[in-house]
């Protein structure tokens, strides 16, 4: 039996009641929501019932307690894994949310519907690598009401960056006077793995009849792994690969809400967060530099400071409802000086901090209006969105161009001292959807979005979703949409130069003596993806539910350097540019199952099988993720106050990349074997507002080590931590 047949057989065995189509999991206690057919709902409600939508509730986060980053629980949703920024394996322990194998850069993170774009302040390497933890760790778990994970065609409405999907973090609102103090610690059994500590206060209260406030303050520290944690596993001939970097979070957010009337509210919100790393010796290519590590391990070598100020209006009128906001987001990215070329890329070479600054202005207005046209009940959703970004970076565009003379490359300034330090771009989009109840059982939702980007031009994103309630228990859903992602400011900047300096040229072009240079390209087009899915789900009267989804993404114009030819040869220097690659394909299955064995005992399972995920020009995977993933959970509600939970994740084999970032063939094409992570947790609510959560993570201690810094380790480019013990205490007033 070949690999594809094995994957199909796996899904058939797990979900025998369905064909190769289905519905994704929505929440642990409500896996499948049946579409209400008597009323055409507002678009935001319709979205929650769409194919490919999962909801993580506050209760879910008690059942699977999060130590630090909410990516830890989002990874247990269907279609979701964690991976590094690219398939090269560099910075492999900076694992971020990767939806349907499209890579972290195609996952759009939102906080209360507003985009989080801080990672764009970090320079991008030749193969799409960024030394960043991503943008899923700006809100502590205790301040979160729920997390919406939106995949596939349903994400098209959110515009640029949502080709893989959307993670919308919804914070708690000041609906009642309350205050909760939480203290948490997670201790690792292996002394070489970092421990974690968190403390925070979340408080809300009315101030007057119409004014109320919600404020939280949080401190979180995740220690770094020991610098030699991977020494025994390191590939022969390579330096020791670094373990997981630590991070210290300080978060403050306050919101003042004004209830103008029973139907209109205004929210003025400000936030400040500081994320400082705890250095573990990592860099892009060379492994741990022990000479430098002796000085810096355990110290801060990079600090991200994020500030936001926003004004939000929500309305509920006789003709419909609305959601509008304007947000200012400022990110200061301060780092010790690093190499920015060749094999020294990412290696700290200075004791002085340098700073890049990213400023974003985001604004959006969205309206939902119920109407009746042609005798059909409909809800029309229409909106407009604006994003502006400006990057101040006089550090990472200073590489020389070798033997290139001024004027040889139009638009590129050869002298680094004369290059402008600021780049900027604007994006404006409008969209409309129509939720049409064709019959009592059939819903059709056509839509279209138009965007204009100041650098990469215009983009049309049509979509259509449909659902059919075939019986009271059986429903079918399908959708197709066109999603896109605009190039980032580094990729567009003709003065951002990456020198390989002996670290290989694209497609293994031989060096002619002067090395190779890769430039940003102002003529890049937006990456696009045609996302389609079809699904069926069954919901029994007793609460039994099961379903399966087939998804297929045709990914075009992916921005890459691996398939490019030189734009010119200047004496002994070859010059390349980032270009749009022809095509990539992502294809897979998602399934869910919910079985209530008794009133107090429920078993849930979801599965993801990646049938295909590759760049067709190189044959390389888009990201390093398992062939298949299973997430299961057994919840026993012992009493109204006491839950006991056994959960587990099974990660299938992970295929090794075949090509290095330079285009050379990987010498050690080592796949990562399948492994399991089993967790036990229990939470008990005492009287007087006290609650305790206890958890043993990775109960069977299936610990994995990183074997190299990039593709020299095959797919073994990240650590999976071993057994740890978590305790969380909270008091609500």
Secondary structure, DSSP 8 states (H G I E B T S, - for coil): --HHHHHHHHHHHH-TTS-S-------SS-S------SS---HHHHHHTSTTEEEEEHHHHHHT--SS-THHHHTTSTTEEEE-SSTT-TTTTS-EEEETTS-GGGEEEEETTEE--GGGGS---TTS------SS-SS-GGGEEEEEEEEGGGGGGG-TT-SSEEEEEEE---SS-EEEEEEEEEEESSTTS--EEEEEEEEEEE-SSSEEEEEEEEEEEE----TTTTGGGS-TTS-------EEEEEEEEEEEEEE-SSSEEEEEEEEEEEEEEE--S--SSS---HHHHHHHTTS--EEEEEEEEEEEEEEEETTEEEEEEEEEEEEEEEEEEEB-SGGGBT-EEEEEEEEEEEEEEEEEEEEEEEEEETTEEEEEEEEEEEEEEEEE-SSTT----TT--TTSSTT--SSGGGS-SEEEEEEEEEEEEEEEESSSSEEEEEEEEEEEETTTEEEEEEEEEEEEE-SSSEEEEEEEEEEEE---HHHH-TT-EEE-TTS--GGG----SS-EEEE--TT---EEEEEEEEEEEEE-TTS-EEEEEEEEEEEES-EESTT---SEEETTEEEEE-EE-SEEEEEEEEEEEEEEEETTEEEEEEEEEEEEEEETTT---SS---SEEEEEEEEEE-SSSEEEEEEEEEE--B---SB-TTS-B-S----B--EEEEEEEEEEE-GGGEEEEEEEESTT---B----SSGGGTT--S-B---EEEEEEEEE-
